[in-house]
């Protein structure tokens, strides 16, 4: 069955993006929910490229698609030291868990190998190319990301393995919880573009106004149409 995905994208550009600082007072809060309107394709089937030492049973844990979504503000000029947001992406059952992560620039992401086979984590992305080399369980290797942007991560040995890391120059991003709810705190007053992004569907964005001392509610819908 062939599936095609469609997502409406609204692009909004503002000539003078708001400026945030690490110690600014009089900030506001953005809270809301991300809605996925239908199911999307799950994890791909395993490759046979490493059959002699493959995991005995390829049973990746099923995860709700909302875990592959990030919410963030676009084109924010942030002044001051960025808070570190270290993350861990585990290699287990020939898959990256989680598949999607977000960090601030300068933060480290560790890649523990939890499989009884070798993995080789790498990326050719302009925002952070790297190659951690081949290593077995229970070793962990780490990469620090120093440039903002999207980093697509793969395994040289298992072609079905992929993950996405968003590196931000500001702290105004969040991963929705299981219900799709999210909160962005300590946002300086101003007009922004808020984005809901899914690694395979794409993104949906809209303008939003933040007022000091107040909370603004927003709903972001990522519509998906499945065709036979």
C-alpha positions as CSV (number, residue, x, y, z in Angstrom):
1,X,0.0,0.0,0.0
2,X,1.4,3.3,-1.0
3,X,1.0,6.2,1.3
4,X,1.4,9.9,0.6
5,X,1.5,12.6,3.2
6,X,0.4,16.1,2.8
7,X,0.9,19.0,5.2
8,X,-0.1,22.6,4.9
9,X,2.7,25.0,5.7
10,X,2.2,28.7,6.5
11,X,5.4,30.7,6.3
12,X,5.5,33.9,8.2
13,X,8.6,36.3,8.2
14,X,9.1,39.2,10.5
15,X,11.7,41.8,9.8
16,X,12.6,42.5,13.4
17,X,12.5,39.3,15.5
18,X,12.1,39.6,19.3
19,X,15.2,39.5,21.4
20,X,15.4,37.4,24.5
21,X,18.0,37.3,27.3
22,X,19.0,34.8,29.9
23,X,17.9,37.1,32.8
24,X,15.0,39.0,31.3
25,X,12.0,39.7,33.5
26,X,8.4,40.5,32.5
27,X,8.1,37.4,30.3
28,X,5.1,35.4,29.1
29,X,4.2,31.8,28.6
30,X,3.1,29.9,25.5
31,X,1.1,26.8,26.1
32,X,-0.9,24.6,23.8
33,X,-1.4,21.3,22.1
34,X,-0.2,19.6,18.9
35,X,-2.8,17.5,17.1
36,X,-1.9,14.8,14.6
37,X,-5.1,14.2,12.6
38,X,-4.3,10.6,11.5
39,X,-1.8,7.9,11.8
40,X,1.5,7.9,9.9
41,X,3.9,5.2,8.8
42,X,5.9,3.5,11.6
43,X,9.4,2.3,11.8
44,X,10.9,0.7,8.6
45,X,11.8,-3.0,8.3
46,X,15.3,-4.1,9.3
47,X,18.1,-4.4,6.8
48,X,19.8,-7.6,6.0
49,X,23.2,-5.9,5.6
50,X,24.4,-7.2,9.0
51,X,22.6,-10.6,9.2
52,X,25.5,-12.6,10.8
53,X,25.3,-10.5,13.9
54,X,21.8,-9.1,13.8
55,X,19.5,-8.8,16.8
56,X,17.9,-12.2,17.3
57,X,14.4,-10.7,17.3
58,X,13.8,-7.4,15.7
59,X,11.0,-6.0,17.8
60,X,11.4,-2.2,18.1
61,X,9.3,-0.7,20.8
62,X,6.2,1.0,19.3
63,X,6.1,4.7,20.1
64,X,3.3,7.3,19.5
65,X,4.0,9.5,16.6
66,X,3.6,12.5,18.9
67,X,7.1,11.6,20.2
68,X,8.5,12.6,16.8
69,X,7.2,16.2,17.1
70,X,8.9,19.3,18.3
71,X,7.5,22.8,19.0
72,X,9.7,25.9,18.8
73,X,9.9,29.6,18.0
74,X,11.5,30.6,14.7
75,X,14.0,33.3,14.1
76,X,14.5,34.4,17.8
77,X,17.6,36.5,18.6
78,X,18.7,35.2,22.1
79,X,21.4,37.1,24.0
80,X,23.2,35.5,27.0
81,X,24.5,32.1,27.8
82,X,22.4,29.2,26.5
83,X,21.4,26.7,29.2
84,X,22.9,23.2,28.4
85,X,20.3,20.6,27.4
86,X,22.2,17.2,27.2
87,X,20.3,14.4,25.7
88,X,20.7,10.6,25.2
89,X,19.7,8.6,22.1
90,X,20.0,4.9,22.7
91,X,20.7,2.3,20.0
92,X,18.5,-0.6,20.7
93,X,16.7,-3.3,18.6
94,X,18.5,-1.7,15.5
95,X,16.7,1.7,16.1
96,X,17.5,5.1,17.6
97,X,15.4,5.8,20.7
98,X,14.1,8.5,20.7
99,X,14.1,9.2,16.9
100,X,13.8,13.0,17.5
101,X,15.6,15.2,20.0
102,X,16.3,18.9,20.5
103,X,19.2,20.6,22.2
104,X,20.7,24.0,22.6
105,X,23.9,24.9,20.8
106,X,26.9,23.7,22.7
107,X,25.0,20.7,24.3
108,X,26.1,17.1,24.2
109,X,24.2,14.1,22.9
110,X,25.3,10.7,24.0
111,X,24.7,7.5,21.9
112,X,24.8,4.4,24.1
113,X,24.9,1.0,22.3
114,X,22.3,-1.3,24.0
115,X,22.4,-4.0,21.2
116,X,24.6,-7.1,21.3
117,X,26.1,-6.0,18.0
118,X,28.3,-3.1,16.6
119,X,26.8,0.2,15.6
120,X,28.5,3.2,13.8
121,X,26.7,6.5,14.4
122,X,27.4,9.3,11.9
123,X,26.0,12.3,10.2
124,X,26.8,14.2,7.0
125,X,24.6,17.2,7.9
126,X,26.1,20.6,7.5
127,X,25.0,21.7,11.0
128,X,27.1,19.0,12.6
129,X,28.9,16.3,10.5
130,X,30.6,13.6,12.6
131,X,31.5,9.9,12.7
132,X,31.7,8.1,16.0
133,X,33.2,4.9,14.5
134,X,32.2,1.3,15.2
135,X,31.6,0.4,18.9
136,X,29.9,-2.5,20.8
137,X,27.6,-2.6,23.8
138,X,27.8,-1.3,26.5
139,X,30.0,1.5,25.1
140,X,28.7,5.1,24.8
141,X,30.1,7.8,22.6
142,X,29.2,11.5,22.7
143,X,29.0,14.4,20.3
144,X,28.8,18.1,21.2
145,X,26.8,20.2,18.7
146,X,28.2,23.7,18.1
147,X,26.1,24.9,15.2
148,X,22.3,25.5,15.0
149,X,20.3,23.5,12.5
150,X,18.9,20.0,11.7
151,X,21.3,17.1,12.1
152,X,20.2,13.8,10.5
153,X,21.8,10.8,12.2
154,X,22.4,7.3,10.7
155,X,24.2,4.0,11.2
156,X,26.8,2.9,8.7
157,X,25.9,-0.8,9.4
158,X,22.1,-0.7,9.6
159,X,20.5,1.4,6.8
160,X,17.0,1.6,8.4
161,X,18.3,3.4,11.5
162,X,17.8,7.2,11.5
163,X,17.2,10.0,14.0
164,X,16.8,13.8,13.8
165,X,18.4,16.3,16.2
166,X,17.4,19.9,16.1
167,X,20.0,22.3,17.5
168,X,18.7,25.7,18.6
169,X,20.3,29.1,19.3
170,X,17.7,29.8,21.9
171,X,15.9,27.8,24.6
172,X,12.3,28.3,23.3
173,X,11.5,24.8,22.2
174,X,9.7,21.7,23.7
175,X,8.7,18.2,23.0
176,X,5.0,17.6,23.5
177,X,3.9,15.0,26.1
178,X,1.8,12.0,25.3
179,X,-1.4,14.1,25.0
180,X,0.3,16.6,22.6
181,X,0.5,19.3,25.3
182,X,3.5,21.6,25.6
183,X,4.7,24.7,27.4
184,X,7.3,27.4,26.4
185,X,8.2,29.5,29.5
186,X,10.0,32.8,30.0
187,X,9.3,34.1,26.5
188,X,10.1,37.8,26.1
189,X,7.1,39.9,24.9
190,X,6.7,40.3,21.1
191,X,5.4,38.7,18.0
192,X,6.8,35.3,16.9
193,X,6.3,32.5,14.5
194,X,5.6,29.2,16.4
195,X,6.3,26.0,14.6
196,X,5.1,22.4,15.1
197,X,7.5,20.1,13.3
198,X,7.3,16.3,12.6
199,X,10.4,14.6,11.2
200,X,8.5,13.0,8.3
201,X,5.3,15.0,7.9
202,X,6.9,18.4,7.9
203,X,5.8,21.5,9.7
204,X,2.9,23.9,10.4
205,X,3.5,27.4,11.6
206,X,1.5,30.4,12.7
207,X,2.1,33.9,14.2
208,X,1.7,34.4,17.9
209,X,1.8,37.4,20.2
210,X,3.3,37.1,23.7
211,X,2.5,39.6,26.4
212,X,4.5,40.0,29.6
213,X,2.9,38.3,32.6
214,X,0.3,36.5,30.5
215,X,-0.1,33.0,29.0
216,X,-1.3,32.5,25.4
217,X,-2.9,29.3,24.2
218,X,-2.2,27.9,20.8
219,X,-3.2,24.7,18.9
220,X,-1.0,23.4,16.1
221,X,-2.5,20.8,13.8
222,X,-0.3,18.6,11.6
223,X,-2.9,17.2,9.1
224,X,-2.0,13.9,7.3
225,X,-3.9,12.2,4.5
226,X,-3.3,8.5,3.8
227,X,-4.0,7.3,0.3
228,X,-3.9,3.6,-0.9
